[in-house]
Amino acid sequence: MNEYMYLLIVAFIFCMVIAIFCLFLYCRKIERKCNHCIAKSLRELDRMFKELERMQVERETIEKILKIRINL
């Protein structure tokens, strides 16, 4: 009887270890997905800031050209 009890306890502990390992893998997968989303958002923001900076330079250049033409 004690042997079956020990066997059940060992099987239960083994199942718990497997469940904890699966939970760890799932959490790691979610963390990677979150990091990927954050990196994607940062790249998109960087692209938008570069575009805005380019538009600012173009606007300043057009303003300078218009001032020169108006002064002529």
CHARMM-style PDB file with segment names, atoms N, HN, CA, C and O in Angstrom:
ATOM      1  N   MET     1       0.817  -1.193   0.000  1.00  0.00      PROA
ATOM      2  CA  MET     1       0.000   0.000   0.000  1.00  0.00      PROA
ATOM      3  C   MET     1       0.862   1.258   0.000  1.00  0.00      PROA
ATOM      4  O   MET     1       0.569   2.221  -0.710  1.00  0.00      PROA
ATOM      5  N   ASN     2       1.925   1.245   0.799  1.00  0.00      PROA
ATOM      6  HN  ASN     2       2.164   0.463   1.376  1.00  0.00      PROA
ATOM      7  CA  ASN     2       2.812   2.399   0.862  1.00  0.00      PROA
ATOM      8  C   ASN     2       3.503   2.634  -0.485  1.00  0.00      PROA
ATOM      9  O   ASN     2       3.756   3.778  -0.865  1.00  0.00      PROA
ATOM     10  N   GLU     3       3.804   1.563  -1.192  1.00  0.00      PROA
ATOM     11  HN  GLU     3       3.598   0.635  -0.883  1.00  0.00      PROA
ATOM     12  CA  GLU     3       4.458   1.710  -2.494  1.00  0.00      PROA
ATOM     13  C   GLU     3       3.554   2.435  -3.478  1.00  0.00      PROA
ATOM     14  O   GLU     3       4.025   3.263  -4.259  1.00  0.00      PROA
ATOM     15  N   TYR     4       2.264   2.133  -3.449  1.00  0.00      PROA
ATOM     16  HN  TYR     4       1.882   1.461  -2.815  1.00  0.00      PROA
ATOM     17  CA  TYR     4       1.325   2.829  -4.327  1.00  0.00      PROA
ATOM     18  C   TYR     4       1.189   4.302  -3.936  1.00  0.00      PROA
ATOM     19  O   TYR     4       1.067   5.177  -4.794  1.00  0.00      PROA
ATOM     20  N   MET     5       1.212   4.558  -2.638  1.00  0.00      PROA
ATOM     21  HN  MET     5       1.311   3.848  -1.941  1.00  0.00      PROA
ATOM     22  CA  MET     5       1.148   5.932  -2.160  1.00  0.00      PROA
ATOM     23  C   MET     5       2.364   6.723  -2.653  1.00  0.00      PROA
ATOM     24  O   MET     5       2.228   7.841  -3.150  1.00  0.00      PROA
ATOM     25  N   TYR     6       3.540   6.137  -2.510  1.00  0.00      PROA
ATOM     26  HN  TYR     6       3.651   5.229  -2.106  1.00  0.00      PROA
ATOM     27  CA  TYR     6       4.764   6.797  -2.982  1.00  0.00      PROA
ATOM     28  C   TYR     6       4.718   7.001  -4.497  1.00  0.00      PROA
ATOM     29  O   TYR     6       5.133   8.044  -5.003  1.00  0.00      PROA
ATOM     30  N   LEU     7       4.223   6.025  -5.195  1.00  0.00      PROA
ATOM     31  HN  LEU     7       3.885   5.178  -4.784  1.00  0.00      PROA
ATOM     32  CA  LEU     7       4.110   6.127  -6.647  1.00  0.00      PROA
ATOM     33  C   LEU     7       3.146   7.244  -7.044  1.00  0.00      PROA
ATOM     34  O   LEU     7       3.417   8.001  -7.976  1.00  0.00      PROA
ATOM     35  N   LEU     8       2.021   7.343  -6.334  1.00  0.00      PROA
ATOM     36  HN  LEU     8       1.801   6.728  -5.577  1.00  0.00      PROA
ATOM     37  CA  LEU     8       1.064   8.432  -6.609  1.00  0.00      PROA
ATOM     38  C   LEU     8       1.665   9.793  -6.286  1.00  0.00      PROA
ATOM     39  O   LEU     8       1.459  10.753  -7.028  1.00  0.00      PROA
ATOM     40  N   ILE     9       2.395   9.882  -5.200  1.00  0.00      PROA
ATOM     41  HN  ILE     9       2.563   9.102  -4.598  1.00  0.00      PROA
ATOM     42  CA  ILE     9       3.027  11.151  -4.818  1.00  0.00      PROA
ATOM     43  C   ILE     9       4.065  11.553  -5.858  1.00  0.00      PROA
ATOM     44  O   ILE     9       4.124  12.714  -6.262  1.00  0.00      PROA
ATOM     45  N   VAL    10       4.885  10.594  -6.292  1.00  0.00      PROA
ATOM     46  HN  VAL    10       4.837   9.651  -5.963  1.00  0.00      PROA
ATOM     47  CA  VAL    10       5.898  10.886  -7.313  1.00  0.00      PROA
ATOM     48  C   VAL    10       5.231  11.293  -8.626  1.00  0.00      PROA
ATOM     49  O   VAL    10       5.681  12.234  -9.280  1.00  0.00      PROA
ATOM     50  N   ALA    11       4.166  10.598  -9.016  1.00  0.00      PROA
ATOM     51  HN  ALA    11       3.800   9.834  -8.484  1.00  0.00      PROA
ATOM     52  CA  ALA    11       3.449  10.947 -10.248  1.00  0.00      PROA
ATOM     53  C   ALA    11       2.837  12.341 -10.143  1.00  0.00      PROA
ATOM     54  O   ALA    11       2.873  13.113 -11.100  1.00  0.00      PROA
ATOM     55  N   PHE    12       2.277  12.659  -8.977  1.00  0.00      PROA
ATOM     56  HN  PHE    12       2.248  12.031  -8.199  1.00  0.00      PROA
ATOM     57  CA  PHE    12       1.686  13.982  -8.769  1.00  0.00      PROA
ATOM     58  C   PHE    12       2.751  15.073  -8.852  1.00  0.00      PROA
ATOM     59  O   PHE    12       2.543  16.095  -9.505  1.00  0.00      PROA
ATOM     60  N   ILE    13       3.863  14.863  -8.208  1.00  0.00      PROA
ATOM     61  HN  ILE    13       4.032  14.033  -7.677  1.00  0.00      PROA
ATOM     62  CA  ILE    13       4.963  15.846  -8.251  1.00  0.00      PROA
ATOM     63  C   ILE    13       5.475  15.996  -9.674  1.00  0.00      PROA
ATOM     64  O   ILE    13       5.753  17.110 -10.119  1.00  0.00      PROA
ATOM     65  N   PHE    14       5.601  14.899 -10.385  1.00  0.00      PROA
ATOM     66  HN  PHE    14       5.376  13.994 -10.024  1.00  0.00      PROA
ATOM     67  CA  PHE    14       6.050  14.956 -11.777  1.00  0.00      PROA
ATOM     68  C   PHE    14       5.070  15.769 -12.630  1.00  0.00      PROA
ATOM     69  O   PHE    14       5.488  16.591 -13.446  1.00  0.00      PROA
ATOM     70  N   CYS    15       3.776  15.539 -12.440  1.00  0.00      PROA
ATOM     71  HN  CYS    15       3.437  14.871 -11.777  1.00  0.00      PROA
ATOM     72  CA  CYS    15       2.765  16.309 -13.185  1.00  0.00      PROA
ATOM     73  C   CYS    15       2.830  17.787 -12.834  1.00  0.00      PROA
ATOM     74  O   CYS    15       2.667  18.636 -13.711  1.00  0.00      PROA
ATOM     75  N   MET    16       3.061  18.107 -11.580  1.00  0.00      PROA
ATOM     76  HN  MET    16       3.193  17.418 -10.867  1.00  0.00      PROA
ATOM     77  CA  MET    16       3.183  19.514 -11.160  1.00  0.00      PROA
ATOM     78  C   MET    16       4.405  20.170 -11.802  1.00  0.00      PROA
ATOM     79  O   MET    16       4.336  21.319 -12.237  1.00  0.00      PROA
ATOM     80  N   VAL    17       5.513  19.448 -11.862  1.00  0.00      PROA
ATOM     81  HN  VAL    17       5.569  18.514 -11.509  1.00  0.00      PROA
ATOM     82  CA  VAL    17       6.722  19.993 -12.494  1.00  0.00      PROA
ATOM     83  C   VAL    17       6.465  20.251 -13.975  1.00  0.00      PROA
ATOM     84  O   VAL    17       6.878  21.279 -14.511  1.00  0.00      PROA
ATOM     85  N   ILE    18       5.790  19.325 -14.629  1.00  0.00      PROA
ATOM     86  HN  ILE    18       5.455  18.489 -14.193  1.00  0.00      PROA
ATOM     87  CA  ILE    18       5.468  19.511 -16.048  1.00  0.00      PROA
ATOM     88  C   ILE    18       4.539  20.715 -16.226  1.00  0.00      PROA
ATOM     89  O   ILE    18       4.719  21.504 -17.154  1.00  0.00      PROA
ATOM     90  N   ALA    19       3.550  20.860 -15.342  1.00  0.00      PROA
ATOM     91  HN  ALA    19       3.404  20.220 -14.588  1.00  0.00      PROA
ATOM     92  CA  ALA    19       2.628  22.002 -15.432  1.00  0.00      PROA
ATOM     93  C   ALA    19       3.371  23.322 -15.221  1.00  0.00      PROA
ATOM     94  O   ALA    19       3.121  24.291 -15.938  1.00  0.00      PROA
ATOM     95  N   ILE    20       4.267  23.369 -14.259  1.00  0.00      PROA
ATOM     96  HN  ILE    20       4.470  22.582 -13.677  1.00  0.00      PROA
ATOM     97  CA  ILE    20       5.053  24.584 -14.008  1.00  0.00      PROA
ATOM     98  C   ILE    20       5.945  24.894 -15.201  1.00  0.00      PROA
ATOM     99  O   ILE    20       6.087  26.056 -15.582  1.00  0.00      PROA
ATOM    100  N   PHE    21       6.545  23.875 -15.791  1.00  0.00      PROA
ATOM    101  HN  PHE    21       6.430  22.931 -15.482  1.00  0.00      PROA
ATOM    102  CA  PHE    21       7.392  24.082 -16.963  1.00  0.00      PROA
ATOM    103  C   PHE    21       6.580  24.624 -18.140  1.00  0.00      PROA
ATOM    104  O   PHE    21       7.031  25.524 -18.849  1.00  0.00      PROA
ATOM    105  N   CYS    22       5.378  24.069 -18.346  1.00  0.00      PROA
ATOM    106  HN  CYS    22       5.011  23.338 -17.770  1.00  0.00      PROA
ATOM    107  CA  CYS    22       4.508  24.572 -19.423  1.00  0.00      PROA
ATOM    108  C   CYS    22       4.101  26.019 -19.174  1.00  0.00      PROA
ATOM    109  O   CYS    22       4.049  26.825 -20.103  1.00  0.00      PROA
ATOM    110  N   LEU    23       3.815  26.341 -17.922  1.00  0.00      PROA
ATOM    111  HN  LEU    23       3.857  25.686 -17.168  1.00  0.00      PROA
ATOM    112  CA  LEU    23       3.467  27.720 -17.570  1.00  0.00      PROA
ATOM    113  C   LEU    23       4.645  28.657 -17.827  1.00  0.00      PROA
ATOM    114  O   LEU    23       4.464  29.768 -18.327  1.00  0.00      PROA
ATOM    115  N   PHE    24       5.843  28.208 -17.484  1.00  0.00      PROA
ATOM    116  HN  PHE    24       5.990  27.306 -17.077  1.00  0.00      PROA
ATOM    117  CA  PHE    24       7.039  28.999 -17.749  1.00  0.00      PROA
ATOM    118  C   PHE    24       7.209  29.254 -19.246  1.00  0.00      PROA
ATOM    119  O   PHE    24       7.495  30.379 -19.654  1.00  0.00      PROA
ATOM    120  N   LEU    25       7.034  28.217 -20.065  1.00  0.00      PROA
ATOM    121  HN  LEU    25       6.802  27.302 -19.733  1.00  0.00      PROA
ATOM    122  CA  LEU    25       7.160  28.383 -21.516  1.00  0.00      PROA
ATOM    123  C   LEU    25       6.101  29.338 -22.062  1.00  0.00      PROA
ATOM    124  O   LEU    25       6.389  30.152 -22.939  1.00  0.00      PROA
ATOM    125  N   TYR    26       4.881  29.240 -21.544  1.00  0.00      PROA
ATOM    126  HN  TYR    26       4.647  28.579 -20.832  1.00  0.00      PROA
ATOM    127  CA  TYR    26       3.805  30.122 -21.983  1.00  0.00      PROA
ATOM    128  C   TYR    26       4.109  31.581 -21.621  1.00  0.00      PROA
ATOM    129  O   TYR    26       3.916  32.482 -22.438  1.00  0.00      PROA
ATOM    130  N   CYS    27       4.583  31.804 -20.398  1.00  0.00      PROA
ATOM    131  HN  CYS    27       4.740  31.073 -19.734  1.00  0.00      PROA
ATOM    132  CA  CYS    27       4.925  33.173 -19.972  1.00  0.00      PROA
ATOM    133  C   CYS    27       6.072  33.732 -20.809  1.00  0.00      PROA
ATOM    134  O   CYS    27       6.067  34.911 -21.162  1.00  0.00      PROA
ATOM    135  N   ARG    28       7.042  32.900 -21.122  1.00  0.00      PROA
ATOM    136  HN  ARG    28       7.046  31.943 -20.835  1.00  0.00      PROA
ATOM    137  CA  ARG    28       8.165  33.337 -21.951  1.00  0.00      PROA
ATOM    138  C   ARG    28       7.685  33.716 -23.352  1.00  0.00      PROA
ATOM    139  O   ARG    28       8.167  34.686 -23.936  1.00  0.00      PROA
ATOM    140  N   LYS    29       6.734  32.946 -23.889  1.00  0.00      PROA
ATOM    141  HN  LYS    29       6.342  32.158 -23.414  1.00  0.00      PROA
ATOM    142  CA  LYS    29       6.175  33.238 -25.206  1.00  0.00      PROA
ATOM    143  C   LYS    29       5.446  34.581 -25.180  1.00  0.00      PROA
ATOM    144  O   LYS    29       5.595  35.383 -26.102  1.00  0.00      PROA
ATOM    145  N   ILE    30       4.669  34.827 -24.146  1.00  0.00      PROA
ATOM    146  HN  ILE    30       4.547  34.175 -23.398  1.00  0.00      PROA
ATOM    147  CA  ILE    30       3.941  36.093 -24.030  1.00  0.00      PROA
ATOM    148  C   ILE    30       4.916  37.255 -23.880  1.00  0.00      PROA
ATOM    149  O   ILE    30       4.707  38.319 -24.463  1.00  0.00      PROA
ATOM    150  N   GLU    31       5.983  37.059 -23.101  1.00  0.00      PROA
ATOM    151  HN  GLU    31       6.153  36.194 -22.628  1.00  0.00      PROA
ATOM    152  CA  GLU    31       6.976  38.110 -22.929  1.00  0.00      PROA
ATOM    153  C   GLU    31       7.639  38.459 -24.264  1.00  0.00      PROA
ATOM    154  O   GLU    31       7.843  39.633 -24.572  1.00  0.00      PROA
ATOM    155  N   ARG    32       7.971  37.440 -25.051  1.00  0.00      PROA
ATOM    156  HN  ARG    32       7.805  36.486 -24.802  1.00  0.00      PROA
ATOM    157  CA  ARG    32       8.567  37.687 -26.371  1.00  0.00      PROA
ATOM    158  C   ARG    32       7.605  38.454 -27.265  1.00  0.00      PROA
ATOM    159  O   ARG    32       8.006  39.369 -27.985  1.00  0.00      PROA
ATOM    160  N   LYS    33       6.329  38.073 -27.211  1.00  0.00      PROA
ATOM    161  HN  LYS    33       6.004  37.330 -26.626  1.00  0.00      PROA
ATOM    162  CA  LYS    33       5.330  38.748 -28.031  1.00  0.00      PROA
ATOM    163  C   LYS    33       5.193  40.215 -27.613  1.00  0.00      PROA
ATOM    164  O   LYS    33       5.094  41.096 -28.467  1.00  0.00      PROA
ATOM    165  N   CYS    34       5.188  40.475 -26.311  1.00  0.00      PROA
ATOM    166  HN  CYS    34       5.268  39.758 -25.618  1.00  0.00      PROA
ATOM    167  CA  CYS    34       5.102  41.854 -25.820  1.00  0.00      PROA
ATOM    168  C   CYS    34       6.330  42.655 -26.238  1.00  0.00      PROA
ATOM    169  O   CYS    34       6.210  43.802 -26.667  1.00  0.00      PROA
ATOM    170  N   ASN    35       7.502  42.056 -26.112  1.00  0.00      PROA
ATOM    171  HN  ASN    35       7.599  41.124 -25.763  1.00  0.00      PROA
ATOM    172  CA  ASN    35       8.730  42.744 -26.520  1.00  0.00      PROA
ATOM    173  C   ASN    35       8.705  43.041 -28.016  1.00  0.00      PROA
ATOM    174  O   ASN    35       9.148  44.105 -28.449  1.00  0.00      PROA
ATOM    175  N   HSD    36       8.188  42.102 -28.800  1.00  0.00      PROA
ATOM    176  HN  HSD    36       7.828  41.238 -28.448  1.00  0.00      PROA
ATOM    177  CA  HSD    36       8.087  42.320 -30.248  1.00  0.00      PROA
ATOM    178  C   HSD    36       7.147  43.483 -30.551  1.00  0.00      PROA
ATOM    179  O   HSD    36       7.443  44.319 -31.405  1.00  0.00      PROA
ATOM    180  N   CYS    37       6.018  43.533 -29.853  1.00  0.00      PROA
ATOM    181  HN  CYS    37       5.778  42.854 -29.160  1.00  0.00      PROA
ATOM    182  CA  CYS    37       5.056  44.623 -30.076  1.00  0.00      PROA
ATOM    183  C   CYS    37       5.650  45.969 -29.672  1.00  0.00      PROA
ATOM    184  O   CYS    37       5.442  46.970 -30.358  1.00  0.00      PROA
ATOM    185  N   ILE    38       6.383  45.998 -28.571  1.00  0.00      PROA
ATOM    186  HN  ILE    38       6.553  45.185 -28.014  1.00  0.00      PROA
ATOM    187  CA  ILE    38       7.018  47.238 -28.122  1.00  0.00      PROA
ATOM    188  C   ILE    38       8.051  47.693 -29.141  1.00  0.00      PROA
ATOM    189  O   ILE    38       8.102  48.873 -29.491  1.00  0.00      PROA
ATOM    190  N   ALA    39       8.875  46.765 -29.619  1.00  0.00      PROA
ATOM    191  HN  ALA    39       8.833  45.807 -29.335  1.00  0.00      PROA
ATOM    192  CA  ALA    39       9.892  47.109 -30.614  1.00  0.00      PROA
ATOM    193  C   ALA    39       9.242  47.604 -31.903  1.00  0.00      PROA
ATOM    194  O   ALA    39       9.722  48.553 -32.523  1.00  0.00      PROA
ATOM    195  N   LYS    40       8.158  46.964 -32.298  1.00  0.00      PROA
ATOM    196  HN  LYS    40       7.768  46.193 -31.794  1.00  0.00      PROA
ATOM    197  CA  LYS    40       7.447  47.377 -33.507  1.00  0.00      PROA
ATOM    198  C   LYS    40       6.891  48.794 -33.343  1.00  0.00      PROA
ATOM    199  O   LYS    40       6.985  49.609 -34.260  1.00  0.00      PROA
ATOM    200  N   SER    41       6.319  49.082 -32.186  1.00  0.00      PROA
ATOM    201  HN  SER    41       6.243  48.420 -31.440  1.00  0.00      PROA
ATOM    202  CA  SER    41       5.786  50.422 -31.926  1.00  0.00      PROA
ATOM    203  C   SER    41       6.894  51.467 -31.924  1.00  0.00      PROA
ATOM    204  O   SER    41       6.721  52.566 -32.451  1.00  0.00      PROA
ATOM    205  N   LEU    42       8.026  51.122 -31.331  1.00  0.00      PROA
ATOM    206  HN  LEU    42       8.166  50.230 -30.902  1.00  0.00      PROA
ATOM    207  CA  LEU    42       9.150  52.067 -31.305  1.00  0.00      PROA
ATOM    208  C   LEU    42       9.682  52.337 -32.716  1.00  0.00      PROA
ATOM    209  O   LEU    42      10.023  53.472 -33.048  1.00  0.00      PROA
ATOM    210  N   ARG    43       9.750  51.294 -33.536  1.00  0.00      PROA
ATOM    211  HN  ARG    43       9.473  50.372 -33.266  1.00  0.00      PROA
ATOM    212  CA  ARG    43      10.205  51.501 -34.921  1.00  0.00      PROA
ATOM    213  C   ARG    43       9.227  52.398 -35.677  1.00  0.00      PROA
ATOM    214  O   ARG    43       9.636  53.261 -36.454  1.00  0.00      PROA
ATOM    215  N   GLU    44       7.934  52.187 -35.444  1.00  0.00      PROA
ATOM    216  HN  GLU    44       7.601  51.487 -34.813  1.00  0.00      PROA
ATOM    217  CA  GLU    44       6.922  53.010 -36.106  1.00  0.00      PROA
ATOM    218  C   GLU    44       7.021  54.469 -35.646  1.00  0.00      PROA
ATOM    219  O   GLU    44       6.924  55.385 -36.462  1.00  0.00      PROA
ATOM    220  N   LEU    45       7.213  54.683 -34.340  1.00  0.00      PROA
ATOM    221  HN  LEU    45       7.291  53.938 -33.677  1.00  0.00      PROA
ATOM    222  CA  LEU    45       7.381  56.052 -33.841  1.00  0.00      PROA
ATOM    223  C   LEU    45       8.632  56.702 -34.415  1.00  0.00      PROA
ATOM    224  O   LEU    45       8.614  57.878 -34.780  1.00  0.00      PROA
ATOM    225  N   ASP    46       9.712  55.940 -34.495  1.00  0.00      PROA
ATOM    226  HN  ASP    46       9.726  54.985 -34.199  1.00  0.00      PROA
ATOM    227  CA  ASP    46      10.951  56.468 -35.060  1.00  0.00      PROA
ATOM    228  C   ASP    46      10.749  56.857 -36.520  1.00  0.00      PROA
ATOM    229  O   ASP    46      11.234  57.897 -36.966  1.00  0.00      PROA
ATOM    230  N   ARG    47      10.029  56.014 -37.263  1.00  0.00      PROA
ATOM    231  HN  ARG    47       9.635  55.169 -36.902  1.00  0.00      PROA
ATOM    232  CA  ARG    47       9.750  56.321 -38.662  1.00  0.00      PROA
ATOM    233  C   ARG    47       8.909  57.594 -38.782  1.00  0.00      PROA
ATOM    234  O   ARG    47       9.152  58.424 -39.658  1.00  0.00      PROA
ATOM    235  N   MET    48       7.929  57.743 -37.903  1.00  0.00      PROA
ATOM    236  HN  MET    48       7.732  57.069 -37.191  1.00  0.00      PROA
ATOM    237  CA  MET    48       7.074  58.935 -37.945  1.00  0.00      PROA
ATOM    238  C   MET    48       7.862  60.192 -37.594  1.00  0.00      PROA
ATOM    239  O   MET    48       7.669  61.233 -38.223  1.00  0.00      PROA
ATOM    240  N   PHE    49       8.764  60.112 -36.579  1.00  0.00      PROA
ATOM    241  HN  PHE    49       8.920  59.267 -36.068  1.00  0.00      PROA
ATOM    242  CA  PHE    49       9.570  61.268 -36.214  1.00  0.00      PROA
ATOM    243  C   PHE    49      10.512  61.669 -37.354  1.00  0.00      PROA
ATOM    244  O   PHE    49      10.714  62.856 -37.609  1.00  0.00      PROA
ATOM    245  N   LYS    50      11.078  60.688 -38.027  1.00  0.00      PROA
ATOM    246  HN  LYS    50      10.914  59.723 -37.821  1.00  0.00      PROA
ATOM    247  CA  LYS    50      11.947  60.998 -39.169  1.00  0.00      PROA
ATOM    248  C   LYS    50      11.152  61.676 -40.279  1.00  0.00      PROA
ATOM    249  O   LYS    50      11.627  62.624 -40.905  1.00  0.00      PROA
ATOM    250  N   GLU    51       9.944  61.184 -40.517  1.00  0.00      PROA
ATOM    251  HN  GLU    51       9.558  60.414 -40.009  1.00  0.00      PROA
ATOM    252  CA  GLU    51       9.085  61.786 -41.540  1.00  0.00      PROA
ATOM    253  C   GLU    51       8.710  63.219 -41.154  1.00  0.00      PROA
ATOM    254  O   GLU    51       8.733  64.118 -41.994  1.00  0.00      PROA
ATOM    255  N   LEU    52       8.366  63.425 -39.885  1.00  0.00      PROA
ATOM    256  HN  LEU    52       8.347  62.695 -39.203  1.00  0.00      PROA
ATOM    257  CA  LEU    52       8.030  64.778 -39.433  1.00  0.00      PROA
ATOM    258  C   LEU    52       9.232  65.715 -39.539  1.00  0.00      PROA
ATOM    259  O   LEU    52       9.089  66.877 -39.920  1.00  0.00      PROA
ATOM    260  N   GLU    53      10.406  65.208 -39.203  1.00  0.00      PROA
ATOM    261  HN  GLU    53      10.523  64.264 -38.894  1.00  0.00      PROA
ATOM    262  CA  GLU    53      11.615  66.024 -39.308  1.00  0.00      PROA
ATOM    263  C   GLU    53      11.886  66.394 -40.770  1.00  0.00      PROA
ATOM    264  O   GLU    53      12.254  67.531 -41.065  1.00  0.00      PROA
ATOM    265  N   ARG    54      11.705  65.438 -41.677  1.00  0.00      PROA
ATOM    266  HN  ARG    54      11.406  64.515 -41.437  1.00  0.00      PROA
ATOM    267  CA  ARG    54      11.892  65.710 -43.096  1.00  0.00      PROA
ATOM    268  C   ARG    54      10.895  66.759 -43.584  1.00  0.00      PROA
ATOM    269  O   ARG    54      11.253  67.659 -44.343  1.00  0.00      PROA
ATOM    270  N   MET    55       9.650  66.637 -43.145  1.00  0.00      PROA
ATOM    271  HN  MET    55       9.360  65.905 -42.528  1.00  0.00      PROA
ATOM    272  CA  MET    55       8.631  67.612 -43.544  1.00  0.00      PROA
ATOM    273  C   MET    55       8.947  68.996 -42.983  1.00  0.00      PROA
ATOM    274  O   MET    55       8.708  70.006 -43.646  1.00  0.00      PROA
ATOM    275  N   GLN    56       9.489  69.046 -41.754  1.00  0.00      PROA
ATOM    276  HN  GLN    56       9.683  68.226 -41.216  1.00  0.00      PROA
ATOM    277  CA  GLN    56       9.873  70.329 -41.141  1.00  0.00      PROA
ATOM    278  C   GLN    56      10.971  70.994 -41.977  1.00  0.00      PROA
ATOM    279  O   GLN    56      10.915  72.196 -42.239  1.00  0.00      PROA
ATOM    280  N   VAL    57      11.961  70.213 -42.391  1.00  0.00      PROA
ATOM    281  HN  VAL    57      12.006  69.237 -42.179  1.00  0.00      PROA
ATOM    282  CA  VAL    57      13.047  70.766 -43.214  1.00  0.00      PROA
ATOM    283  C   VAL    57      12.490  71.266 -44.540  1.00  0.00      PROA
ATOM    284  O   VAL    57      12.863  72.344 -45.004  1.00  0.00      PROA
ATOM    285  N   GLU    58      11.599  70.489 -45.153  1.00  0.00      PROA
ATOM    286  HN  GLU    58      11.296  69.613 -44.776  1.00  0.00      PROA
ATOM    287  CA  GLU    58      10.997  70.917 -46.422  1.00  0.00      PROA
ATOM    288  C   GLU    58      10.204  72.213 -46.241  1.00  0.00      PROA
ATOM    289  O   GLU    58      10.273  73.112 -47.080  1.00  0.00      PROA
ATOM    290  N   ARG    59       9.458  72.303 -45.150  1.00  0.00      PROA
ATOM    291  HN  ARG    59       9.402  71.573 -44.469  1.00  0.00      PROA
ATOM    292  CA  ARG    59       8.653  73.501 -44.894  1.00  0.00      PROA
ATOM    293  C   ARG    59       9.552  74.719 -44.715  1.00  0.00      PROA
ATOM    294  O   ARG    59       9.276  75.784 -45.268  1.00  0.00      PROA
ATOM    295  N   GLU    60      10.623  74.565 -43.948  1.00  0.00      PROA
ATOM    296  HN  GLU    60      10.847  73.700 -43.499  1.00  0.00      PROA
ATOM    297  CA  GLU    60      11.551  75.679 -43.739  1.00  0.00      PROA
ATOM    298  C   GLU    60      12.196  76.097 -45.054  1.00  0.00      PROA
ATOM    299  O   GLU    60      12.369  77.288 -45.311  1.00  0.00      PROA
ATOM    300  N   THR    61      12.552  75.125 -45.885  1.00  0.00      PROA
ATOM    301  HN  THR    61      12.412  74.157 -45.676  1.00  0.00      PROA
ATOM    302  CA  THR    61      13.156  75.439 -47.181  1.00  0.00      PROA
ATOM    303  C   THR    61      12.177  76.190 -48.060  1.00  0.00      PROA
ATOM    304  O   THR    61      12.552  77.171 -48.702  1.00  0.00      PROA
ATOM    305  N   ILE    62      10.934  75.751 -48.100  1.00  0.00      PROA
ATOM    306  HN  ILE    62      10.629  74.955 -47.578  1.00  0.00      PROA
ATOM    307  CA  ILE    62       9.914  76.432 -48.911  1.00  0.00      PROA
ATOM    308  C   ILE    62       9.684  77.844 -48.386  1.00  0.00      PROA
ATOM    309  O   ILE    62       9.534  78.777 -49.176  1.00  0.00      PROA
ATOM    310  N   GLU    63       9.655  78.017 -47.061  1.00  0.00      PROA
ATOM    311  HN  GLU    63       9.777  77.259 -46.420  1.00  0.00      PROA
ATOM    312  CA  GLU    63       9.485  79.352 -46.487  1.00  0.00      PROA
ATOM    313  C   GLU    63      10.638  80.272 -46.892  1.00  0.00      PROA
ATOM    314  O   GLU    63      10.409  81.431 -47.238  1.00  0.00      PROA
ATOM    315  N   LYS    64      11.866  79.771 -46.852  1.00  0.00      PROA
ATOM    316  HN  LYS    64      12.052  78.829 -46.572  1.00  0.00      PROA
ATOM    317  CA  LYS    64      13.025  80.577 -47.242  1.00  0.00      PROA
ATOM    318  C   LYS    64      12.933  80.970 -48.715  1.00  0.00      PROA
ATOM    319  O   LYS    64      13.213  82.112 -49.079  1.00  0.00      PROA
ATOM    320  N   ILE    65      12.538  80.018 -49.557  1.00  0.00      PROA
ATOM    321  HN  ILE    65      12.310  79.090 -49.261  1.00  0.00      PROA
ATOM    322  CA  ILE    65      12.414  80.293 -50.987  1.00  0.00      PROA
ATOM    323  C   ILE    65      11.348  81.368 -51.229  1.00  0.00      PROA
ATOM    324  O   ILE    65      11.548  82.281 -52.030  1.00  0.00      PROA
ATOM    325  N   LEU    66      10.223  81.249 -50.531  1.00  0.00      PROA
ATOM    326  HN  LEU    66      10.060  80.508 -49.880  1.00  0.00      PROA
ATOM    327  CA  LEU    66       9.152  82.235 -50.690  1.00  0.00      PROA
ATOM    328  C   LEU    66       9.577  83.601 -50.196  1.00  0.00      PROA
ATOM    329  O   LEU    66       9.229  84.605 -50.819  1.00  0.00      PROA
ATOM    330  N   LYS    67      10.318  83.680 -49.096  1.00  0.00      PROA
ATOM    331  HN  LYS    67      10.600  82.865 -48.591  1.00  0.00      PROA
ATOM    332  CA  LYS    67      10.794  84.969 -48.620  1.00  0.00      PROA
ATOM    333  C   LYS    67      11.745  85.614 -49.625  1.00  0.00      PROA
ATOM    334  O   LYS    67      11.701  86.822 -49.859  1.00  0.00      PROA
ATOM    335  N   ILE    68      12.598  84.788 -50.210  1.00  0.00      PROA
ATOM    336  HN  ILE    68      12.634  83.806 -50.020  1.00  0.00      PROA
ATOM    337  CA  ILE    68      13.537  85.325 -51.212  1.00  0.00      PROA
ATOM    338  C   ILE    68      12.765  85.849 -52.421  1.00  0.00      PROA
ATOM    339  O   ILE    68      13.073  86.926 -52.930  1.00  0.00      PROA
ATOM    340  N   ARG    69      11.787  85.113 -52.877  1.00  0.00      PROA
ATOM    341  HN  ARG    69      11.537  84.237 -52.463  1.00  0.00      PROA
ATOM    342  CA  ARG    69      10.987  85.533 -54.049  1.00  0.00      PROA
ATOM    343  C   ARG    69      10.171  86.782 -53.767  1.00  0.00      PROA
ATOM    344  O   ARG    69      10.023  87.654 -54.623  1.00  0.00      PROA
ATOM    345  N   ILE    70       9.638  86.852 -52.535  1.00  0.00      PROA
ATOM    346  HN  ILE    70       9.758  86.143 -51.840  1.00  0.00      PROA
ATOM    347  CA  ILE    70       8.842  88.035 -52.174  1.00  0.00      PROA
ATOM    348  C   ILE    70       9.739  89.261 -52.107  1.00  0.00      PROA
ATOM    349  O   ILE    70       9.314  90.342 -52.513  1.00  0.00      PROA
ATOM    350  N   ASN    71      10.930  89.137 -51.624  1.00  0.00      PROA
ATOM    351  HN  ASN    71      11.276  88.259 -51.294  1.00  0.00      PROA
ATOM    352  CA  ASN    71      11.856  90.254 -51.503  1.00  0.00      PROA
ATOM    353  C   ASN    71      12.390  90.714 -52.852  1.00  0.00      PROA
ATOM    354  O   ASN    71      12.897  91.830 -52.963  1.00  0.00      PROA
ATOM    355  N   LEU    72      12.287  89.890 -53.863  1.00  0.00      PROA
ATOM    356  HN  LEU    72      11.875  88.984 -53.773  1.00  0.00      PROA
ATOM    357  CA  LEU    72      12.765  90.303 -55.183  1.00  0.00      PROA
ATOM    358  C   LEU    72      11.768  91.188 -55.803  1.00  0.00      PROA
ATOM    359  OT1 LEU    72      11.969  91.655 -56.924  1.00  0.00      PROA
TER     360      LEU     72
END
